[in-house]
Amino acid sequence: MRLRDLSFKYKIPLRGSVLIIATAFAVSVSLIAREYDDFKRDLTDNAEGIGRVLATTLATPMLHDDLWRVYEIINSPFQSKLRPDSPLSADLLVIVDPRLRVYVSTQPKRFPMLAEAAQVVPDFRELIDALRQARDDAPKVFDLKKSSHIYMVTPILADGVLLGTLVMGYPRDIFLPRLFAIIQRAGVVTFVVLLLVIAASWYWAQRFAEPLVRLADCM
């Protein structure tokens, strides 16, 4: 039986239900997309603040070429047992010198000192190319295509002289736990609301269609 051949008793509530479901889906998708954008903006703001603080702290030991002190500064968050797990934490910090070679990193085996950063990891090739084209004093976010990380890049300066560049890498899947939690909550709330609204719409649709059905029977 085709939909247009159904009785008004069923056709009206069915159409209302479809409209309600479509509206709820569109609203849920819109809210989830907004939450994703807000979280990404929070990540960017947090990374920029941390990058500026670290760049200021690193300037003095880098001027004195105190490599061990530089390593201690960038590695201390990863070694502290008192540090709470944060959903906005970077999993990689690398400092490259003005010649775009690795100066020090939190993963020395992966990023050996004085290695060409662009040759160490494929992700860094595109990042280094972007750094060559955008050398100024402002921190920048690089969301590279096909990269597993989002990078916050902060110049390290002393009296206007570039000492190096701090690169902080954030895994792209850092968004997933919070996004899944939002989807789960939105799904539960939407399901409950749909049950109530659809039940109410069927009730009122039945009352609205009943006179039409009686009229049709009389005709």
N, C-alpha and C positions, 0 to 999 in steps of 0.2 A: 504494500500500500504506500502510495506517494504521500509526502507531507501535506501537499495542498488538498488531498482528499480526506485528511483527518477532520474529525469534528472540532468545532471551536472549543469544545470542552477540554481538548488536549492541545490544540494548536496554539492557543493564546499563552498558556503557562509554559509550553516548550520554548516558544520564541522569547518569552521573558527570561527564562532560565539561561538560554544561550547568550542573551545580551548581558546578563549579570555576570556570567562566567568570563566572557570576553573583557568586560570592564575590570573585573577583579584581577585578571591576568595582566592587563596593560598597566594597571596601577602598581601591582607588585613588581613587575619588571622595571618600571620607572623608579621606584623606591630603592630597589637593589642597585641599579646603575648609579643613583645618586650617592648611596652609601659607599660604593666602590670608589667613586671620584673623591669623596670626602676622606676616605682612608688613604688614598694615594697622595692627596694634598697634605694630610697629617704627616705621612712618611717623609715627604719632601721638606716640609718645614722643620721637622725634627732633625733630619739629616743635615740641613743647611746650618742649623744652630750648633750641632755637634762639630761639624766641619770647621766652622769659624773658630770655635774654642780650641780645637786641636791644632789648627794652623797657627794660632797665636802662641800656644804653649810650645810648639815644635820649633819655632823660629830661633830661639836662643841656642838650644843644643845643636841645631843644624849649622848655625853660624860657627860654632866651635868644633864642628865635625864630630860631635859626641854620638857616635853611631849606637852604642849600647843604650844610652839614655833615650834616644829616639825610639828604639825598639821597645823599651820598657813602657814608654808613654802610649804607643799605639796598641801594645799587647796587654796592658793592664786590665782593660774591661773583660778580656777573654780568660784571664787567669784568676780574677776575683771570685771567690766562692760566695761572697756576700751579695754579689750583683744579682738582682732578680731577673728572671727571664722576661724579656721584653719583646713584643711582637714587632717593634720598630728597630730591632738591632741589626747592624750590619754583620755579615759573616766573613768579610774580607776587607782589610785595609792595606793599601800599597802606596808608598811614596816614590814618585819618579823624579829624577833630577832634571835640571833645565835641558839636558840633552835627551830626555825621555828614556833614560835607562833606570832600571830598578835601583832605588837607593836602599830601601828596607821595606819589609812587609811582615804581616802576621803569619804568612805561610812561606817561610824561606826556602823550603824544598821545591815548592811550585814556582816561586819567583826568586831565583838566585840573584845575589847582588851583582850590579853592573850589567846584568843581562838586558838586551833590548826588549823593552816591554811589549812591543808589537809582535815580537817573535815568540814570546813565552806562551801566550794563550790566544787562540783565535779571536775571542771576544775583544781583546785589547787592540787588535789591528784597526778596527773601525773606530775604537775609542781614541787611540792615539792620533789617527787622522783628524778626528774632530777637535782634539786638543790643539793640534798645529794650526787649525783655522780659527780657533776661538781662545786666544790668549789675552785675558784681561784679569782684573782683580776680583770679579764677581764669581761666587760659586755657581755651578751649573749642574743640571740634571741631564743625564744622557740615558734615554730609554731606547736602546738599540734594538733593531729588528733581529730576530733569530738569536738573541742573546738570552742566557738563562738568568741574567742579573740586570738590575737597574743601578746606575752608577751616579754618585754625587761626587763632583770634582771641585776641589777647593785649592786655589793657589796659596803657597806658603811664602810670605813676603817679609822682608826686613828693610825698612827705609826705602820702600819702593822697588827693591831688588828681588827678583824671583829666585828663591832658594830651591824650590821644588814644587811638586803638586801632589796633594793628598787625594787618593782615589778610594772611596768607600763603596763596596759592592753589597747590594741588597738582593737576596734571591727573589726572583719574580713570583714564586709560589708563596711568598710571605703573606699575600693577600688571601690565600685560599681558606685557612681556618676561619677567619672572621667572616669571609664571604659565605661559607657554608653554614655558619651559625646564623647569619642573617636570613639566608634562604630557608633554613629550617624553621626559624621563628615566624617568618612571613608565611610559610606554607601552613603552619598550624593555625595561625590567626585567620588566614584567608579561608581555610577549610571550614572553620567554625562559623565564620560570618556567612559563607555561602550556604551552609546548611540552614541557618536561620532565615536568610533573605529568600532563598529559593522556596522554603516551606511557606513563608508568608506570601510570596508571589503566586504560588500554586493555589493557596486559599482564596486570595482576592481574584485571581484569574477565573477560578471555578465559579465564584459568585457573579463575576462579570459576564461569563459565558452562559450561565444557566438561562437567563431570559432569552438570549439569542437561540439557544438550543430548543427551548420550548416554542419560540416563534417559528423556527425551521420545521419542527414536528407538525405544528398546526398548518403550515403551508403545504 
